[in-house]
Amino acid sequence: MGGSSRLGREALVVGGGIGGLAAACALSNHFERVTILERDEAPDSPAVPRPGVPQGKQLHALLAGGHRALDELFPGVVDDLDEAGAPRLTQGLDLRIERPGFDPFVQRDLGFYSYGVTRPQLEFCVRRRVEALGNVRFEAGCRVLGPVSTTDERAIGGVRCQRAGRSETRSAELVVDASGTGELTLAALRATGHTGTAGVPETTIGVDIGYSSAVFDIPADASRGWKGVMHLPDAPRTSRNGLLFPVEGHRWMLALGGRHDDHPPGDEAGFREYAATLRTRTIADAIGPAKMISRVDRFRFLESRLRHFERVPSFPGGLLPIGDAICRFNPVFGQGMTVAALQALALAHVLAAAANAGETVESVRRPFFEEVAAIVDTPWALAAVPDFVYARTVGERPADFAASLRFGAALTRATARHADLHKLVAEIQNLMRPRSALREPQFLERIMAEMAS
Ligand SMILES: Cc1cc2nc3c(=O)[nH]c(=O)nc-3n(C[C@H](O)[C@H](O)[C@H](O)COP(=O)(O)OP(=O)(O)OC[C@H]3O[C@@H](n4cnc5c(N)ncnc54)[C@H](O)[C@@H]3O)c2cc1C
């Protein structure tokens, strides 16, 4: 990343997940020292999931927008993924997409790729790149207990933390909350009296999705016309879905999901049976002869949550949240890590702009929150409309819900027909372009024609 002018001496990042690692890179150009405080120990192998990221045992798709953002922050990190054996998935071609009415959807080479990689492997590659940055330190085994206010109690001047049984206070000009939970930011807002009685405005969608993931050896003799499968449910009749992805080590990772009282089970026989109930036999037949080489790990995701920090009338100085601390998505579309990486890239840009203009670090908050709101708009909307197809989803339906459904159905049909629209939709789904690109006349006209037919 460009620019090396200083905005401060010390920056702290709370949490060493994808958001924290990427944020540390953004900060490293503008602070003398950046320290990542992570409660977990850092695994010295790419095969070890961490307790602090329990979802890391589930399939974690890395969208093309995500690996591109990470590669902009850490030039060469995609080479590390290649070296680690993470398969490239040519969009439109390598993943067999199954959706009602299209089993499978039209397969075409859309000219770009995403990666199949496990979460621990991705984090390992990114952490190694962070450790190579001269002024960033990764302090493992350090649990942050809470924020420390400045003497005037209007801003955050550091954190209290615990390490090897000892409590200490760490000071910094900027604290980035990449804890996933955002508890630190909420505590800071309370401590500095900034939220008042209303709290932080947030939008939630109660989805109650159960996931089960397991890893398989890919049978050696298999000849198929795909590398992975994305099976979307016939909603609202059923919420059962499946995502079979190739990952490093010539393995498949299969995630099965279902909502409310239809969560997939955690035993091998039940897991295989659940796969066999999907609308097509593609996944069940593929894993039939494949050896399961992990246990089945389960995860329950209750609600998506978007915190509108940009609407908090006065936000404390010295603090920025990032990643899941701001927005936690229904994981079905594999967006969370990509959004965290895009936010870190936005942070890098606003820090560089502030440094170039000779402004202070305080000036980055407003443009950062504006960028975050723009980044989050597309992935939130992509996930929210399908969620509300289910009657038991809790939350406020989009006002134009029925129209959105009709638009979505027409878009799917038009996408099957037109290669350029297919490419655009895949770019939007991979968070490379905003959903507003669909309004460009050459695309909108064809979607409208489909709606009218
Ligand atoms: C079931 C499931 C499947 C998912 N699948 C995908 C997918 O396919 N693709 C995708 O992109 N995303 C997926 N996600 C979302 C993804 O996991 C998150 O969006 C992403 O991890 C957010 O990164 P983060 O850095 O903000 O938070 P996290 O990755 O949660 O990292 C937070 C870090 O902070 C540390 N921490 C927390 N509190 C403290 C403290 N007090 N002191 C010190 N350290 C602390 C934690 O140990 C952790 O390391 C999925 C999520 C779930 C639940």
The ligand as an SDF file (V2000), in Angstrom:
LIG
                    3D

 53 58  0  0  0  0  0  0  0  0999 V2000
  -21.1790  -20.6080   10.0420 C   0  0  0  0  0  0  0  0  0  0  0  0
  -20.4280  -19.4800    9.3890 C   0  0  0  0  0  0  0  0  0  0  0  0
  -19.9350  -19.6320    8.1050 C   0  0  0  0  0  0  0  0  0  0  0  0
  -19.2760  -18.5650    7.4970 C   0  0  0  0  0  0  0  0  0  0  0  0
  -18.8470  -18.7240    6.2200 N   0  0  0  0  0  0  0  0  0  0  0  0
  -18.2130  -17.7030    5.6070 C   0  0  0  0  0  0  0  0  0  0  0  0
  -17.7600  -17.8310    4.2750 C   0  0  0  0  0  0  0  0  0  0  0  0
  -18.0010  -18.8450    3.5970 O   0  0  0  0  0  0  0  0  0  0  0  0
  -17.0780  -16.7880    3.7270 N   0  0  0  0  0  0  0  0  0  0  0  0
  -16.8530  -15.6300    4.4180 C   0  0  0  0  0  0  0  0  0  0  0  0
  -16.2320  -14.7170    3.8820 O   0  0  0  0  0  0  0  0  0  0  0  0
  -17.2870  -15.4750    5.6680 N   0  0  0  0  0  0  0  0  0  0  0  0
  -17.9620  -16.4780    6.2780 C   0  0  0  0  0  0  0  0  0  0  0  0
  -18.3970  -16.3040    7.5600 N   0  0  0  0  0  0  0  0  0  0  0  0
  -18.2130  -15.0020    8.2040 C   0  0  0  0  0  0  0  0  0  0  0  0
  -16.7970  -14.8140    8.7360 C   0  0  0  0  0  0  0  0  0  0  0  0
  -16.4730  -15.8470    9.6470 O   0  0  0  0  0  0  0  0  0  0  0  0
  -16.7010  -13.4690    9.4260 C   0  0  0  0  0  0  0  0  0  0  0  0
  -17.3660  -12.4990    8.7030 O   0  0  0  0  0  0  0  0  0  0  0  0
  -15.2600  -13.0390    9.5880 C   0  0  0  0  0  0  0  0  0  0  0  0
  -14.5770  -13.9830   10.3540 O   0  0  0  0  0  0  0  0  0  0  0  0
  -15.1810  -11.6760   10.2550 C   0  0  0  0  0  0  0  0  0  0  0  0
  -13.8720  -11.3720   10.5610 O   0  0  0  0  0  0  0  0  0  0  0  0
  -13.5190  -10.4820   11.8370 P   0  0  0  0  0  0  0  0  0  0  0  0
  -12.0500  -10.3340   11.7830 O   0  0  0  0  0  0  0  0  0  0  0  0
  -14.3780   -9.2890   11.8680 O   0  0  0  0  0  0  0  0  0  0  0  0
  -13.9460  -11.3640   13.1070 O   0  0  0  0  0  0  0  0  0  0  0  0
  -13.4180  -12.7890   13.5510 P   0  0  0  0  0  0  0  0  0  0  0  0
  -12.8780  -13.5540   12.4240 O   0  0  0  0  0  0  0  0  0  0  0  0
  -14.5040  -13.3730   14.3900 O   0  0  0  0  0  0  0  0  0  0  0  0
  -12.1700  -12.4730   14.4780 O   0  0  0  0  0  0  0  0  0  0  0  0
  -12.2810  -11.8670   15.7270 C   0  0  0  0  0  0  0  0  0  0  0  0
  -10.9960  -12.1390   16.4910 C   0  0  0  0  0  0  0  0  0  0  0  0
  -11.0070  -11.3540   17.6750 O   0  0  0  0  0  0  0  0  0  0  0  0
  -10.5400  -12.1380   18.7500 C   0  0  0  0  0  0  0  0  0  0  0  0
  -11.0940  -11.5570   19.9700 N   0  0  0  0  0  0  0  0  0  0  0  0
  -12.3950  -11.4460   20.3150 C   0  0  0  0  0  0  0  0  0  0  0  0
  -12.5220  -10.8270   21.5000 N   0  0  0  0  0  0  0  0  0  0  0  0
  -11.2740  -10.5410   21.9050 C   0  0  0  0  0  0  0  0  0  0  0  0
  -10.7460   -9.9130   23.0790 C   0  0  0  0  0  0  0  0  0  0  0  0
  -11.5440   -9.4570   24.0330 N   0  0  0  0  0  0  0  0  0  0  0  0
   -9.4070   -9.7660   23.1950 N   0  0  0  0  0  0  0  0  0  0  0  0
   -8.5720  -10.2210   22.2220 C   0  0  0  0  0  0  0  0  0  0  0  0
   -9.0190  -10.8430   21.0940 N   0  0  0  0  0  0  0  0  0  0  0  0
  -10.3530  -10.9970   20.9470 C   0  0  0  0  0  0  0  0  0  0  0  0
  -11.0500  -13.5440   18.4310 C   0  0  0  0  0  0  0  0  0  0  0  0
  -10.3130  -14.5340   19.1110 O   0  0  0  0  0  0  0  0  0  0  0  0
  -10.8530  -13.5850   16.9190 C   0  0  0  0  0  0  0  0  0  0  0  0
   -9.5740  -14.0380   16.5840 O   0  0  0  0  0  0  0  0  0  0  0  0
  -19.0810  -17.3420    8.1880 C   0  0  0  0  0  0  0  0  0  0  0  0
  -19.5720  -17.1880    9.4800 C   0  0  0  0  0  0  0  0  0  0  0  0
  -20.2520  -18.2360   10.0780 C   0  0  0  0  0  0  0  0  0  0  0  0
  -20.8110  -18.0290   11.4520 C   0  0  0  0  0  0  0  0  0  0  0  0
  1  2  1  0
  2  3  1  0
  2 52  2  0
  3  4  2  0
  4  5  1  0
  4 50  1  0
  5  6  2  0
  6  7  1  0
  6 13  1  0
  7  8  2  0
  7  9  1  0
  9 10  1  0
 10 11  2  0
 10 12  1  0
 12 13  2  0
 13 14  1  0
 14 15  1  0
 14 50  1  0
 15 16  1  0
 16 17  1  0
 16 18  1  0
 18 19  1  0
 18 20  1  0
 20 21  1  0
 20 22  1  0
 22 23  1  0
 23 24  1  0
 24 25  2  0
 24 26  1  0
 24 27  1  0
 27 28  1  0
 28 29  2  0
 28 30  1  0
 28 31  1  0
 31 32  1  0
 32 33  1  0
 33 34  1  0
 33 48  1  0
 34 35  1  0
 35 36  1  0
 35 46  1  0
 36 37  1  0
 36 45  1  0
 37 38  2  0
 38 39  1  0
 39 40  1  0
 39 45  2  0
 40 41  1  0
 40 42  2  0
 42 43  1  0
 43 44  2  0
 44 45  1  0
 46 47  1  0
 46 48  1  0
 48 49  1  0
 50 51  2  0
 51 52  1  0
 52 53  1  0
M  END
$$$$
